[in-house]
Amino acid sequence: MSLSTVSAPWLQARMIAQAGIAPGMRVLEVGSGGYNAGLLAHVVGATGQVVTVDIDPEITARATAGLDAAGYGARVRVVTADAEHGVPAHADYDAIMVTVGAWDLTPAWLEQLTGDGVIVVPLRMNTFTRSLAFRRSGEHWASTSAQLCGFVPMQGLGARGERRLHLRDPAGGVVTLLFDETEIDDPRALTGALEHDPVQAWSGRMIPAQGQFADLHLWLAGLLPGFCRVEAGPGTPLAAEGFCRTWFPFGGVFDDSFCVMEVRESGRPDGGHEFGARGYGPHAAEAAEELVAQLKAWDAHGRKIPGDAYAYWPAGTTIPTSEAPVCQFRKVHGTATITWPSPLNAPLPVHDLVERD
Ligand SMILES: C[S@@+](CC[C@H](N)C(=O)[O-])C[C@H]1O[C@@H](n2cnc3c(N)ncnc32)[C@H](O)[C@@H]1O
């Protein structure tokens, strides 16, 4: 696994725009490299200040050398430390830009922001990551924009691994279920689930060729019980079918059974695919139908998450009840939420082709 990469320049530019970086601002960058710190120094100008922190001394040495060579050395403070504690020596910051995958928002970051400060952070929510721009809104933090992205994971105190459940396939090989935030009651209940014939179910919901559906992943990660990613090892029938090369190597667990997402060609002249599910175990049909029900619900709620639909509620704050569906991702220091549009006032994007029962 890669521990440090230079982020794509378009994403760095997008995150700088998400944070609204402007001349004169004091900015903390979490995760160094040099290039993005140079961009930040350029934008904040001579009246601003940039601090960049990285846990890896080799990275900070390289960042220092690169910044010196580019003429920004005197304008960026490079710190070697675990960013779990922020960098209190130079706080407060008008903006914190996290350039490494975070599973949670550490309290130090939020405390080291000015009253109207902004944090832009690639936040992992049950496997899927969005770069979110959060600003204070009363007791909680409300998003103003969201960007699909991928980052190397946080190391140090904020590192968070995933749990793996290996299921032996009687036809050969091992299918692995990977859990990020989901807790399942009794993993042993799934032993033998692959000994049953699979059951398929289809939703009647289509995605057109080139259609966008990335937010489906977050709907399922937040609302499908027992959500997990699925890896079909060599020799398994699922791998032979090319399951791991599909867009949907994930599913959900229901007591002694589980389901995985499937797609099939729509057969329509304009191409596209239909979403469906395949269940395994003694309750294979019920598991597949549960996933299909979530596919239909996602379709009914407009498919897309607005940029201001995300929030972060520090531990001790109360999440208000809502009539709209809310995905909750419980963290150590708080809870991340996504509030979906309600079905009545959610106009369907024109380019999404939707078939109803
Ligand atoms: C994607 S790279 C940062 C890229 C950089 N901003 C640039 O200009 O291209 C992510 C960095 O985060 C660092 N990192 C990981 N965990 C960290 C932690 N707990 N505290 C500080 N830095 C961390 C890694 O060492 C790695 O260098």
The ligand as a MOL file (V3000), in Angstrom:
LIG
                    3D

  0  0  0     0  0            999 V3000
M  V30 BEGIN CTAB
M  V30 COUNTS 27 29 0 0 0
M  V30 BEGIN ATOM
M  V30 1 C -1.2200 12.3560 -0.3000 0
M  V30 2 S 0.1980 12.7010 0.6850 0 CHG=1
M  V30 3 C 0.1760 14.4650 0.8060 0
M  V30 4 C 0.3940 15.1470 -0.5080 0
M  V30 5 C 0.8200 16.5820 -0.3930 0
M  V30 6 N -0.1080 17.4580 0.2900 0
M  V30 7 C 1.1920 17.2030 -1.7360 0
M  V30 8 O 1.5490 18.3790 -1.7630 0
M  V30 9 O 1.1460 16.5220 -2.7540 0 CHG=-1
M  V30 10 C -0.3220 12.2110 2.3160 0
M  V30 11 C 0.7210 12.4400 3.3930 0
M  V30 12 O 0.0800 12.3330 4.6570 0
M  V30 13 C 1.0620 11.9000 5.5910 0
M  V30 14 N 0.4270 11.4050 6.8170 0
M  V30 15 C -0.2050 10.2380 7.0220 0
M  V30 16 N -0.6630 10.1500 8.2890 0
M  V30 17 C -0.3110 11.3080 8.8960 0
M  V30 18 C -0.4800 11.8190 10.2110 0
M  V30 19 N -1.1260 11.1170 11.1720 0
M  V30 20 N 0.0090 13.0280 10.4920 0
M  V30 21 C 0.6700 13.7630 9.5420 0
M  V30 22 N 0.8740 13.3160 8.2880 0
M  V30 23 C 0.3920 12.1120 7.9600 0
M  V30 24 C 1.8560 10.8470 4.8150 0
M  V30 25 O 3.1350 10.6590 5.3690 0
M  V30 26 C 1.8510 11.4340 3.4000 0
M  V30 27 O 3.0590 12.0840 3.1350 0
M  V30 END ATOM
M  V30 BEGIN BOND
M  V30 1 1 1 2
M  V30 2 1 2 3
M  V30 3 1 2 10
M  V30 4 1 3 4
M  V30 5 1 4 5
M  V30 6 1 5 6
M  V30 7 1 5 7
M  V30 8 2 7 8
M  V30 9 1 7 9
M  V30 10 1 10 11
M  V30 11 1 11 12
M  V30 12 1 11 26
M  V30 13 1 12 13
M  V30 14 1 13 14
M  V30 15 1 13 24
M  V30 16 1 14 15
M  V30 17 1 14 23
M  V30 18 2 15 16
M  V30 19 1 16 17
M  V30 20 1 17 18
M  V30 21 2 17 23
M  V30 22 1 18 19
M  V30 23 2 18 20
M  V30 24 1 20 21
M  V30 25 2 21 22
M  V30 26 1 22 23
M  V30 27 1 24 25
M  V30 28 1 24 26
M  V30 29 1 26 27
M  V30 END BOND
M  V30 END CTAB
M  END
